[in-house]
Amino acid sequence: VDLLRNALAAVPLIEEENSALELQVLDSLIGALFMTDAIEELEPLVLRYRAAAKLVSEKTGRSIGLISELLSLYHLARLHEARGRPQHAAREVRALLDLMHENKDVVQNTAAVCEKVLETASLHLKNLDPEVGEEELINSVAAELAKLPR
């Protein structure tokens, strides 16, 4: 985790603006902090990831931007669940699904990555757990997965 923090601090020295490198480092650091239950440290990083994802989305091709934004919404949903806010987590999952619907053409070209995001969300989010989750949301994610080309 310390190495990832150092890498994140070095990003501005390497690149002049928020970019894909910052997202990669943030994604790894966020994942490590979730694994160590360092929830207090996560919120500013998840919000930074969301802002960087929007910036990358504006500056790069639609595929990279879409994937970055989908991951940012997944991270937000996971953070909300960790903070005991399942309704907020469900809202972020719905936003993720809406973003996929709005960008169907890009989703078709990045289906494998989109599938991975949805499968990861299904594994980690209680809202998507068939035993305790929200049935409508679970069905929406399953329907979206079924639409992706294999």
N, C-alpha and C positions, 0 to 999 in steps of 0.2 A: 504494500500500500504506500509506503514511504517513497519508493522508487517512482510510482505512478504520480504521486503528488509533485515530486521533483520534475518529472517529465512535463506535467501540466504547467508548472511555473516557467519552464523553458520554452514553451510554445511561442510566446510573444518574441522571444529572441530569434527564433527560427523563421517565423512568418510575420508579416506586417499586419495581417488582419485575421479575424476568426476564420477558420477554414476546416477542411476535412481532417487535417492532422489534429486539431483541437478536439474534434468530435471523437476521433479514434481514442485519444488519450482519456477523454472524459468518460467514454463508454466503458473502457477497461476499469477506470477508477470507480465509477458508479457500481459496476458489477462486483468489484472486490469489496466495496463498503457494504453492499447488500449482503454479501456472504458472511461478513464479520458483524452484521447487525449494528453498524455504526450509523444509525438512522439520523442522529442529530447533524452529522456532517453532510448528509445527502441533499437536503433541500436546496442549498445554494448551488450545488453542482448540477442537480437536475434542472433547475431553472436556467443555469448557464448553458447547459446542453440544449434546452429548448430554444433559447435565443440564438445560439450558434447554428442550430439546425435551420431555423428560419432564414438566417443570413446565407447559409450555404444553398438553401433552396432558391433564394433570390438570385444568387450569383452563378450557379452551376446548371447543368442540364437537369431536366425534370426527373430523371431516374434517381440520381444521387440525392437530389433535394427531397423527393418523396420518401425514400428509404430513411433519410435522416429525420424527417418529421414523424414518420411512423414510429421509429425508435424513441423519439422524444416523448411521444404520447404514451408509449408503453412504460417508459421510466416514470412519468408522472403518475400513471395508474398504480404502479408498484409502490411508489412513495406514499400515495394517498392510503393504500391498504396498510402499509407499515405504520402509518400514523393513526389508524383506526377510523378512516373516512371512506367506507366502502361505496357510498353514493357518489363521491367525487371520483373514485377509481372507475366506477361504471360509466360516468360521464366521459372520462378520457378514452375508455374503450370504444364508446359510441363515436367519439370524435375521430378515432383511428379508423373505424369502419366507414364513416362518412367521407373521410379523406380518400380512402380506397375507392369508394363509389364515384367520387368526383374526378378521379384520375384513372378510370378503367383502362384506357389505352396504355398508360405507363405501367399499370399493374400487370397487364398481359406480358409486357417485355421484361418485367422483374419478378415474375411469379414465384420463383424459387426463394428469393429473399423475402418477399411478402409472406409466403407460406411459413418461413422460419420465424418471422416476427409474431405471427398469429399463434404458431405452435408454442413458442417460448412464453407468450402471454398466457396461454391456456395452462401451461405447466406451473407458472409462478403466481398467478392471480387467483385468490379465493373466489372472486366474483365469477370466475370461469370454471370452478371446480364443480362437476356434476352433483356431488354430494351436498354442497352447501351454497352453491352459486345461484345467480339470478338466471332462471330458465330462459327467459326471452333473450338475454345477452349471450348465453351459451349457444342457443340456437342460431343467433345472428352470426356469431363467429364461425360456427360449423357450416352454415350456408355459404359464407364468404370463402372458406377453405375449399368447399366443394366446387365453387366456380372457377378456382384457379386451374390453369392448364397443367397437366402432369407430363 
